[in-house]
Amino acid sequence: MKFTFVTLFENLVSPYFEDSILKRAIEKDLLSIEFFNPRDFTTNKHSKVDDYQAGGGAGLLLNAQPLFDTLKKIRHTNPNAYFVFPAPAGKPFVQADAKRLAKKENIVFVNGRYEGIDERVVEEFANEIFSIGDYVLTGGELASCVMSDAISRNISGVLGNEDSLSEESFEGMLLEAPSFTKPATFESKTTPSEFLKGNHAKIANLKNKMAKLKTQYFRPDLYARSCTK
Ligand code: SAM
């Protein structure tokens, strides 16, 4: 998988891939990242990438020409490039999207700044538009890091133990059951005794019950959907 980030601020994204699981995925050639800066594609004298909004309105927009030319170049180089635009107006990004997108060859995250992007760029290039929550960020970079991280976990070989994927939250529309490590008693708080007896069928059964209770408590909306699935 290649993640291409179209951004004015490469430094906001690149450090995220310089440690831990994503760093190792790059070292193992399971992942690669590249950057394009729309400023490098400007045709105006001062390399300006923003402008006032047509018809008025507060704040500046990323204007069409530099972004359009950047994305055209990417599409020309790789006709299979899949363009994802982070935006508050997008559909909510969920685990099913992370799994589905992990099968793509090249995802291009087109990161807005200021008050967003000239809509004609979105119309021409967006394969999908995603929001990472009902709040407004200063730019798309953080949202792209969130999505690329969640997608990466679902690429074969990226996680050391892929069994952890099947037990994670949102599998089967439940949250993951509470987990414990050693010691069995810590600060007078104990691990559920069944977890210590080594009967894997009983542990799985208990974990399933706990996952249901946890989902009912923390995410009644998700639990209701899991019951109708
Ligand atoms: N004026 C826009 C609006 O009201 O919808 C907000 C623009 S925001 C300040 C700048 C950029 O941040 C957006 O173009 C988008 O790339 C990104 N962004 C902001 N909030 C986001 C969210 N909740 N999910 C995904 N991307 C977001």
Residues whose N, C-alpha, C, O or C-beta is under 5 A from the ligand:
A	BS01	SAM	P86 A87 P88 V110 N111 G112 R113 Y114 E115 G116 I117 F130 S131 I132 G133 Y135 V136 L137 T138 G139 G140 A143
